[in-house]
Amino acid sequence: MRAWRSFPPEQRKLLLRFWKAASGFWRRRPSWTAWPLTVALIVIVLLQLGVQYELNLWNRNFFDALGRRNAHALWYQAALFVPLIAGSVTLAAASVWARMTAQRRWREYLTIHLILYWLAKGRFRRLDYAQQGRQNPEYRIAEDARLATDAPIDLAVGLLNSLLMAATFISVLWTVGGNITLSIFASDVVVPGYLVISVIVYSSFITATMVFIGRSLTLVIQSKNQAEAELRSSANVLRTTAEGTTILDSEAAARGELWRALRGALGRWRELCMQLVRTTLVLQTNTLLAPVVGLVLCAPKFLAGSMSLGELTQAAAAFVLVQGAFNWLVDNYQRLADWISSVDRVATLLLALDELCMREQFISATAPPPVEPAQIRTAVTSR
């Protein structure tokens, strides 16, 4: 709820309008496609979590056997690795099929809804394309509707996986890591579940850094998408002008508009490049740093002999998994910004069509009732 309130009122209005249209994919009758695909995705996520947990245990047992130089145990773990990998690969393939099928079906529903709403009663002729936020409706229907339905499936599946991953492997960190005793000012301080505390602090810092650095990313992406749409539209206008008229002034103006649109698109890409450079610095630093941080935190207990080699690798791997789950926002910040930008553009078109629809209803309500032919004949006869 707090995250929802952090959006400006206008942004909330756009998100709600988009959801009102897009959620019909699950609310329509019959919805035999939407719900089975949703359930299938959830089941696949749960099965993938189970395989990941078994791989984490395998990691511990394998390195424990390696530390003991137990050849029999090593061969047993090597044989056990084969079905685990087979299950992981199979589930990954099933996840791709389920996600892309859901995305395709959802896009089909939303795009058809937009096209029918746009064409109904000739609204596509009466839409004020010059007004800010309503330009290039064909791009919004074709491209933005695709992006607006692609990303939510991936983001929702990733978020569910991250939440379950964090809940599962935090228990691993708590159990394997245990407590650590620190000497502070000549006194011993026991820190319970120090690996859990460490991963929360580390992940919070990385996430806050990404949010601060990428705070303008959504607006930059939205400007880039609009500039690309204007470039396509300008090229189409030039082609139409050249085919349909011999007036050189009109063609010259269209050429000038095309070059202006190209400069605008390239400028927006330059702005996006600088934004992505900054976010990449955070992402790449975190990718390289997180595994090392996990190992360094476990090293004191390993060197003291209270943690085995297998427990060290298990805890370090669990640290990376939990940290990755907590940093879901960091990993998906650009995708989320892309999605919000496309949702805004689709919702703006829907609101513009809503205005036309309300005008139609007002005109219909205030128009005088139609005169029946019998009334006309009566009036003529009375004259």
C-alpha positions in Angstrom: 0.0 0.0 0.0 2.9 2.4 0.8 4.5 1.7 -2.5 1.2 2.4 -4.3 0.8 5.7 -2.5 4.4 6.7 -3.6 3.1 7.1 -7.1 1.8 10.5 -8.1 -2.0 10.8 -8.5 -1.8 11.1 -12.2 0.4 8.0 -12.4 -2.1 6.0 -10.2 -4.9 7.1 -12.5 -3.0 5.7 -15.6 -2.2 2.4 -13.9 -5.8 1.9 -12.8 -7.1 2.7 -16.3 -4.7 0.2 -17.8 -5.6 -2.5 -15.3 -9.3 -1.9 -15.9 -8.8 -2.8 -19.5 -6.1 -5.5 -19.2 -7.6 -7.4 -16.3 -10.5 -8.4 -18.5 -8.2 -11.2 -19.7 -8.9 -13.0 -16.4 -12.5 -11.7 -15.9 -13.9 -12.5 -19.2 -16.2 -15.5 -19.8 -15.0 -18.1 -20.6 -11.4 -17.5 -19.2 -10.2 -21.1 -19.8 -6.9 -19.9 -21.1 -5.9 -17.3 -18.5 -6.4 -19.2 -15.3 -4.8 -22.5 -16.3 -1.7 -20.7 -17.5 -1.5 -18.7 -14.3 -1.8 -21.8 -12.2 0.8 -23.5 -14.4 3.3 -20.7 -13.8 2.8 -20.8 -10.1 3.4 -24.6 -10.0 6.5 -24.3 -12.1 7.9 -21.7 -9.7 7.3 -23.9 -6.7 8.9 -26.9 -8.5 11.9 -24.8 -9.5 12.3 -23.6 -5.9 12.4 -27.3 -4.7 15.1 -28.2 -7.3 17.1 -25.1 -6.2 16.9 -26.1 -2.6 18.1 -29.6 -3.5 21.0 -28.2 -5.5 22.0 -26.1 -2.5 22.0 -29.2 -0.3 24.0 -31.0 -3.0 26.5 -28.2 -3.0 27.1 -28.7 0.7 27.4 -32.5 0.5 29.7 -32.5 -2.5 32.2 -30.1 -0.9 32.0 -31.9 2.4 32.9 -35.1 0.6 35.7 -33.3 -1.2 37.0 -32.0 2.1 37.0 -35.5 3.6 38.6 -36.9 0.3 35.8 -39.5 0.2 35.8 -40.9 -3.3 32.7 -43.0 -2.9 30.6 -40.0 -1.6 32.0 -37.8 -4.5 30.8 -40.3 -7.1 27.4 -40.6 -5.4 27.0 -36.8 -5.5 28.1 -36.7 -9.1 25.4 -39.3 -10.0 22.8 -37.3 -8.0 23.7 -34.2 -9.9 22.4 -35.6 -13.2 18.7 -35.8 -12.3 18.8 -32.5 -10.5 20.2 -30.8 -13.6 17.7 -32.6 -15.9 14.8 -31.5 -13.7 16.1 -27.9 -13.6 16.5 -27.8 -17.4 13.0 -29.3 -18.0 11.4 -26.8 -15.7 13.2 -23.9 -17.3 11.9 -24.9 -20.7 8.4 -25.4 -19.3 8.6 -21.9 -17.7 9.6 -20.3 -21.0 6.6 -22.0 -22.8 4.1 -21.0 -20.1 5.3 -17.4 -19.8 5.4 -16.7 -23.6 2.0 -18.4 -24.1 0.5 -16.2 -21.4 2.1 -13.1 -22.8 0.9 -13.9 -26.3 -2.7 -14.6 -25.2 -2.8 -11.5 -23.0 -1.4 -9.3 -25.7 -4.0 -10.7 -28.1 -6.8 -9.8 -25.7 -5.6 -6.3 -25.0 -4.7 -5.4 -28.6 -8.1 -6.6 -29.9 -9.8 -4.5 -27.1 -7.8 -1.4 -28.1 -8.5 -1.8 -31.8 -12.2 -2.3 -31.4 -12.4 0.6 -28.9 -10.4 2.8 -31.3 -12.4 2.0 -34.4 -15.9 2.0 -32.8 -18.1 4.8 -34.1 -15.3 6.3 -36.1 -13.3 7.4 -33.0 -10.0 6.9 -34.9 -11.1 9.8 -37.2 -12.2 12.1 -34.3 -9.3 11.6 -31.9 -7.2 14.8 -31.5 -3.8 13.4 -32.4 -2.2 16.8 -32.0 -3.0 16.9 -28.3 -0.1 16.0 -26.0 -0.1 12.3 -25.0 -2.4 11.2 -27.9 0.1 11.0 -30.7 0.8 7.9 -32.7 -2.1 5.7 -31.5 -1.0 2.9 -34.0 2.4 2.7 -32.2 0.7 2.5 -28.8 -1.6 -0.3 -30.0 1.1 -2.3 -31.7 4.2 -1.8 -29.6 3.2 -0.4 -26.3 0.5 -2.9 -25.8 3.0 -5.7 -26.4 5.5 -4.2 -23.9 2.7 -3.6 -21.4 1.7 -7.3 -21.4 5.1 -8.9 -21.8 6.8 -7.4 -18.8 4.1 -8.0 -16.1 4.2 -11.8 -16.6 8.0 -11.9 -16.3 8.1 -9.4 -13.4 5.3 -11.2 -11.5 6.9 -14.7 -11.9 10.3 -13.2 -10.9 8.9 -11.5 -7.9 7.0 -14.6 -6.7 10.2 -16.6 -7.2 12.2 -14.0 -5.3 9.8 -14.0 -2.3 9.8 -17.7 -2.0 13.6 -17.9 -2.6 14.2 -15.4 0.2 11.9 -17.1 2.7 13.4 -20.5 2.0 17.1 -19.7 2.0 17.0 -17.2 4.9 16.3 -20.3 7.0 19.4 -21.9 5.5 21.5 -18.8 6.4 20.1 -18.8 9.9 20.7 -22.5 10.5 24.1 -22.9 8.8 25.5 -19.5 9.8 24.3 -19.5 13.3 25.7 -16.9 15.7 29.0 -15.1 15.7 30.8 -13.6 18.6 32.5 -10.2 18.2 34.9 -8.6 20.5 33.9 -4.9 21.0 35.7 -2.8 23.5 37.1 -5.8 25.4 33.7 -7.4 25.7 32.2 -10.2 23.7 29.0 -9.5 21.8 27.0 -12.4 20.3 25.2 -11.6 17.0 22.4 -14.1 16.3 21.8 -15.0 12.7 24.6 -12.7 11.6 24.4 -13.8 7.9 20.7 -12.9 7.7 21.3 -9.5 9.2 24.3 -9.0 6.8 22.3 -9.9 3.7 19.4 -7.6 4.7 21.8 -4.7 5.3 23.8 -5.3 2.1 20.7 -5.8 -0.1 19.0 -2.6 1.3 22.1 -0.6 0.5 22.3 -1.9 -3.1 18.5 -1.3 -3.7 18.6 2.2 -2.3 21.5 3.0 -4.5 19.8 1.7 -7.6 16.6 3.6 -6.8 18.5 6.9 -6.3 20.6 6.5 -9.4 17.8 5.3 -11.7 15.1 7.7 -10.4 14.8 9.4 -13.8 14.9 6.2 -15.9 11.1 5.9 -16.4 10.8 9.4 -17.8 13.8 9.0 -20.1 12.4 5.7 -21.5 9.0 7.3 -22.0 10.6 10.2 -23.9 12.6 7.7 -26.0 9.5 5.7 -26.9 7.6 8.8 -27.9 10.6 10.0 -30.0 10.7 6.7 -31.8 7.0 6.8 -32.5 7.3 10.4 -33.9 10.2 9.2 -36.2 8.0 6.4 -37.6 5.1 8.8 -38.0 7.2 11.4 -39.8 8.5 8.9 -42.3 4.9 7.7 -43.0 3.7 11.3 -43.4 6.6 12.0 -45.9 5.7 8.9 -47.9 2.0 9.8 -48.0 2.7 13.4 -49.0 5.0 12.3 -51.8 2.4 9.9 -53.1 -0.7 12.1 -52.8 0.3 15.6 -53.8 2.6 17.6 -56.0 2.9 20.6 -53.7 6.6 20.9 -53.1 6.1 23.0 -49.9 4.3 20.2 -48.2 7.0 17.7 -49.1 9.7 20.0 -47.9 7.9 20.5 -44.6 7.6 16.7 -44.2 11.3 16.3 -45.0 12.2 18.8 -42.3 9.9 17.1 -39.8 11.6 13.8 -40.5 15.1 15.1 -39.9 13.9 16.9 -36.7 12.3 13.6 -35.5 15.5 11.7 -36.2 17.6 14.2 -34.2 15.1 14.0 -31.4 15.2 10.1 -31.3 19.0 10.1 -31.3 19.0 12.7 -28.5 16.7 10.5 -26.4 18.8 7.5 -27.0 21.9 9.5 -25.8 20.0 10.3 -22.6 19.0 6.7 -22.1 22.6 5.6 -22.7 23.9 7.7 -19.8 21.1 6.4 -17.5 22.0 2.8 -18.3 25.7 3.4 -17.8 24.9 4.6 -14.2 22.6 1.7 -13.5 25.1 -0.8 -15.0 27.8 0.4 -12.6 25.5 -0.7 -9.7 24.5 -4.0 -11.3 28.0 -5.1 -12.3 29.5 -4.1 -8.9 26.8 -6.1 -7.1 27.3 -9.1 -9.4 31.0 -9.3 -8.6 30.8 -8.3 -5.0 27.9 -10.4 -3.6 29.6 -13.8 -3.9 32.8 -12.5 -2.3 30.9 -10.8 0.5 29.2 -14.1 1.3 32.5 -16.0 1.5 34.2 -13.3 3.6 31.4 -13.3 6.1 31.6 -17.1 6.4 35.4 -17.2 6.5 35.9 -16.5 10.3 33.8 -19.5 11.3 35.4 -21.7 8.7 38.9 -20.7 9.9 37.9 -21.2 13.5 36.8 -24.8 12.6 33.1 -24.3 13.5 32.0 -24.5 9.8 32.9 -27.2 7.3 33.9 -26.6 3.7 30.5 -27.8 2.6 28.7 -25.5 5.0 30.9 -22.6 3.8 29.9 -23.1 0.1 26.3 -23.8 1.0 26.0 -20.6 3.1 27.9 -18.5 0.5 25.5 -19.8 -2.3 22.5 -19.2 -0.1 23.8 -15.6 0.6 23.9 -14.9 -3.1 20.4 -16.4 -3.7 18.9 -14.4 -0.8 20.7 -11.2 -1.9 19.5 -11.7 -5.4 15.9 -12.2 -4.2 16.1 -9.1 -2.1 17.6 -7.1 -5.0 14.8 -8.1 -7.4 14.1 -4.4 -7.9 17.7 -3.7 -8.7 17.8 -6.5 -11.3 14.5 -5.4 -12.9 14.6 -1.7 -12.5 15.0 -1.0 -16.3 12.4 -3.5 -17.2 10.0 -2.0 -14.7 10.7 1.5 -16.0 10.0 0.2 -19.6 6.7 -1.3 -18.5 5.5 1.8 -16.6 6.3 3.9 -19.7 4.3 1.6 -22.0 1.4 1.4 -19.6 1.3 5.2 -19.4 1.1 5.5 -23.2 -1.6 2.8 -23.5 -3.6 4.3 -20.7 -3.4 7.8 -22.1 -4.9 6.5 -25.4 -7.6 4.7 -23.4 -8.5 7.9 -21.5 -8.6 9.9 -24.7 -11.0 7.3 -26.2 -13.0 7.5 -22.9 -13.5 11.2 -23.5 -14.9 10.6 -26.9 -17.2 7.9 -25.6 -18.6 10.2 -22.9 -19.2 12.9 -25.6 -21.1 10.4 -27.7 -23.2 9.4 -24.7 -23.9 13.1 -23.9 -24.9 13.9 -27.4 -27.1 10.9 -27.6 -28.8 11.8 -24.3 -29.4 15.5 -25.2 -30.4 14.9 -28.9 -34.1 15.3 -29.7 -36.0 12.1 -30.3 -36.1 11.0 -33.9 -39.3 12.0 -35.9 -41.2 9.1 -37.1 -42.4 9.0 -40.8 -46.0 8.9 -39.7 -45.6 12.2 -37.8 -44.0 13.8 -40.9 -47.0 12.7 -43.0 -49.4 14.0 -40.4 -47.7 17.4 -40.3 -47.7 17.7 -44.1 -51.4 16.8 -44.3 -52.4 19.3 -41.7 -50.7 22.0 -43.7 
